Amino acid sequence: MSTSVLVAQLADAVARLEEQKNALAAQQAAAILALGRAVAAQQIDAGVVDPDDVQRVVAEQVGQACRVSAVEGGKRVRIARDLHAGHSRVRALFAAGLLNEQKVAFITGAGSHLDPEERSWVDEQLAERAVETLSVRRIHDLARKLAAEVAPEKFAERCRRARSGRRVSVRPSTEPGMADLTAHLPVEQAVACYAALRKAVNDVWVKPEPVLRGRGEIMADTLVERLTGQAQAEDVDMQVNIVVRVEDLLDPDSALPAEVPGYGPVPADILRTGAGRKTWRRLFTRDGAIIGGDSVQRCFTGVLAELIKIRDGGRCTAPFCDAPIRHIDHIERWRDGGRTTFDNGRGLCEFHNHLREIGTTASRPRPAMQATAIRQSSQSGTARQAQIELTVTDVSLTPRETARTERRRNRAAPHRRRRRAVRSRNSATAQR
């Protein structure tokens, strides 16, 4: 068999598989719509009448079924709903395997503010222009143009409402040690910001000094410098959490992996560069022992909340959810006797924390992080013991050993109180 014949056969096989994959995605969209309607009916029968609560439950159920986050589950429900409410021709192309999920998502998203009759007109126009032959960007632009033509007032209102969604977010990048900072802005503001950064490139290039950075590097450095007020982008202040096994402390040449919670490991020697103030917090770990913090408060605050966020990697612990942690929740509810402790806390995003009140969410197992002490040191190497009172719990302790530890702690309490009283009297005497 010649190489040209083999290439033709493989290309044909890939094309058939792509069509089959798209056709299966169309079938899944129909099933998602049916599942969403069934879950909504179930919630209404159970007495849940708040539409927002029903939508949360539907998004969570679909997300669990698709093994994605609840946000993505809700997005898939909306796509399936709009696809089956006016987009009959697009749906037929989707079922035939001629359109993929990304193109269908752009089409339904462009007309999400339209009613079924208006979507039907957009659907007809797309079919007449052979939408299955267009690229993703052309479909995106054409669908938005048609949606603006069929209902100009609705389009203008949608644009005005969209401005209230201005936001800035940061997510870990596919490249190690990097992150993506995203600003969701009105188009004229975004273009103005980009133009200002491009102008900064020209300002650097006209200087007599040799330029060792590319255009993208200069724009990125200028953004950091203008936002942080630093003269150089490398000089930003930071606090870095470093996870260190106790065994590694015996080896002074051991490379300590720096961990930025939620964004992955970064080589420590890279973070040490620059003149900015660097504060390092090391979590000493050892198998079988975990660090804990006990509190009589109801809410997780301060160092305890920060430790839980570090342990959970800065990401929601609900299954398939990668949203940033916004709330620290009690695993055993406070009203059920749950305590505000390290072991009874978990990080959740805002969506899943509110969803739990409806009683339909669960948490995935937390990644094991065992620690026995916390130390802080500056870049110059000076160290000081952090003034944090923490409860160290050994998971291998027997009930008798646990009781013995508690008795020792109770016996030591009066001595601690007397020492505090003596220090207080000495301080008062010195002031007089």
Secondary structure, 3 states (H helix, E strand, C coil): CCHHHHHHHHHHHHHHHHHHHHHHHHHHHHHHHHHHHHHHHHHHHCCCCCHHHHHHHHHHHHHHHHCCCHHHHHHHHHHHHHHCCCCHHHHHHHHCCCCCHHHHHHHHHHCCCCCHHHHHHHHHHHHHCCHHHCCHHHHHHHHHHHHHHHCHHHHHHHHHHHHHHCEEEEEECCCCCCEEEEEECCHHHHHHHHHHHHHHHHHHHCCCCCCCCCHHHHHHHHHHHHHHCCCCHHHCCEEEEEEEEHHHHHCCCCCCEEEECCCEEEEHHHHCCCCCCEEEEEEEEECCEEEECEECCCCCCHHHHHHHHHHCCCECCCCCCCCECCEEEECCCHHHCCCEECCCEEEECHHHHHHHCCCCCCCCCCCCCCCCEEEEEECCCCEEECCCCCEEEECCCCHHHHHHHHHHHHHHHHHHHHHHHHHHHHHHHHHC
